């Protein structure tokens, strides 16, 4: 069984040097490799931390914020607790109430499943040839094991295949996604070339936001095209 998270001290705003998002990630990602700037913003939205803002709008985290993040991420990873429970616990800590660290049996939330090729085909209801076509066209990357996203992709390909849309027909969608990422990289090139932590943090914040805006534009174009199709 995983060890309980260390007791959390009360929040002390302004105590110690403030950290940028990039610095927070540098300190926490060795323990939590899946942590991203988007996840940090989500934890802020959920009330786990309340970083200060500079005049330019950049987030600045205190050492107390850092420990709250480490505490919350540990409870999520080792005890599978929902953020609502973690948030209530932190509120009790901030109020000075005597509390015990909440724990839950690890078995209530199984680890992310990995699928072999055979398991992937079975889960998606896909024929081996469809899988081979997806890999050969670059729609699906070949691997030893596959995650849930690969299962979702294969299920979508199975549904499309019933209507005569083959992996080779959707290869352009993956290529378009790669071009979209390249466009975001180009837009952020000036910021990414800077080596200071604040610039890296700014790039980490802007990248998903720009990608989301491009997705909105693409969705509008698709909707417009479908409207012409049904006219």
ABEGO torsion letter per residue (X at the ends): XBBBBBBBBBBBBGBEBBBBAAAAAAAAAAABAABBAAAAAAAAAAGABBBBBBAAGBBBBBAAAAAAAAAAAAAAAAAGBBAAAAAAAAAAAAAGBBBBBBBBBAAABBBBBBBBAAAAAAAAGBBAAAAAAAAAAGABBBBABBBAAAAAAAAAAAAAAAAGBBAAAAAAAAAAAAAAAAAAAAAAAAAAABABAAAAAAAAAAAAAAAAAAAAAAAAAAAAAAAAAAX
